[in-house]
């Protein structure tokens, strides 16, 4: 059975990308060239290119053309927090402010029904300056019996109790500037009324895609430095 013309164009371009004929960052054939090569309308070419964009293979730059995405779909992408550009690791410590079972309906809705979740609030210090407030909601099964001291490092505790390395788990993370800052966060981080924070929202999943933890992390903007790289 013949495939649609736009699908044929899309598949041909994907093959050329995966075979490295089109290199990451390289400009691919123009719309005019594709129209001529496949003897199709502009509408067909645009549909093929739009699907390639939505699937992460290419991106389009107005007035310049269509380019292969530098971090291809299916590539491993890693990010690194560069905190230690600003202070030594030996100057860092964490305080567990509270451990409780109270949940907002919004957060509770992120987890499967019936899951018991603990809320852990921690404050991270560098050189005795509070630089980050982290509020973690985590499936209680992963930290059963953990003391307040052990919860200073949740990932170490999960590794010890469950033999699971959450650093290697599937996750989603979002960063945005938050201003104005909520009063409770502002007080703990000792911020002025004119200072923003970086709000980092993270979800970590098990191998069967069940939510393990949901984190809201508020970081002082002058300590925020992240590098993203494909490997």
Order of alpha helices (4+ residues) and beta strands (2+ residues): alpha-alpha-alpha-beta-beta-beta-beta-alpha-beta-beta-alpha-beta-alpha-beta-beta-beta
